[in-house]
């Protein structure tokens, strides 16, 4: 007999659960988390980021069920498990498959390098029970794309009988299903040289009960894939390619309407660089039509590059389309570091204009900043942060450690040269130092990463950012929540904000293999104290941020606040900016960019 949960999943997949089929094919899709430094799975009551890869695979699985791929006598049970907000109970999965003669498979979806060890740990007992398991995502795809041989961790998974799926599943999912149903799953499915067209492909979708486990009830979809740039630290260009592939406006509208029908109206468009999606304007125009003609209250976060403000109508249409937040890959303010990373598209002379253009539209700006480029030192990083605070009106800054991720050019080169890198993929989450630096010890590098968060999110700068928001029409309550989330994720929970969530969960027996399972009294005493102490600190930070916001909101002159970062200045006054003068590389870059501008007139 099917349980109620299975019936709901079937209904969500478009299958009538009242029909009687001879066999039931099980599809369990898992987005794994990873382990913290104590070996416990990082998990929350509600997680912070939606899993787009899970939405893509669920959409494909639902389509397979609807068209009865395996014949009229085979039904499909589809289960979605997003481990950052849902405990994975392997025994329950084994029991589900046992009831159905192990007919089906478990798919580990969108597995990043830092999630690969956890994915294999989940898969191991499933394989012991005779259940087919397939792992896909950026780690296996990146490694197969960039390395001459299969690395040891992937080979170990293959030795367990785990299937490896490299590339994108659109147009290939049916083949995988048929092979598994026939008992003929291949060891490797490698589609890295054959990327699918996205124009009319299956649309990503997640049922509302899965989305409701994400803070803000936000879901995600990709309007396009691929990026034209060559950043050496990036895996996307080597996994999704450098050619822009994109969904049609009709497809995007269907994604939005299907989610609206289940009460979901907040979206994260996961394109690594939406500004380079060749259909960006047509997609924005369609969304604007839905908002302004049909009155749909739909809002978005997008990711863009540092030059999109130069594109006619881009920011204006983003605003009209309901974009409320943008993430910008700032990466660094030292041109020598940007050049070393092949991030030539980032021009420090454009940074201020770019941020002010988004500010003028009332859209929050988040920026990513990488620590550990060749020219970085602890002192230079401190100086860079001080300059950013004074001269760039960003609403939030996220720090990352420069990490040679498998699938990137950086990793490929270091591996070929035999440079030492940590073997434990669990540490490749951009928060741990995993290789050496020419000017810093590993300990110094790790320490300045921690210090960077404290330095940028100082009480003085929190108030400065609040005052900039009040002066530019950005909601200070919303901003205070973002600033609280960003800083306390690192300061209290010791995880990056992108890995954070609401109320940390820990389960005694869900500890990384090789580490001891703590006794009941020891575990719960530690976990209880952890909850109490962390929430006491969170309450203190919340009170601090509330007082700062109240002080700003009660200031009658708050709307007239200005400072260097908010001031529009001409080229002559730019010479006084520290960002453009701090290094010889900066001065040279400014001179070169002004020469190019003069020749372009």
Helices and strands as residue ranges (DSSP letters): H 4-12, E 23-31, E 43-47, H 52-66, E 74-82, G 83-85, H 90-98, E 104-108, H 113-128, E 132-136, H 138-146, H 152-159, E 163-166, H 173-181, E 188-190, H 208-211, E 218-221, E 224-225, H 236-239, E 245-246, H 249-260, E 266-269, G 274-276, H 280-292, E 299-304, G 308-310, H 314-320, E 323-331, H 335-340, G 348-350, H 351-360, E 364-371, H 378-391, E 396-401, H 409-417, G 425-427, H 442-456, H 459-472, H 476-491, G 497-499, E 501-505, H 520-553, G 558-560, G 564-566, H 571-574, G 578-580, H 584-600
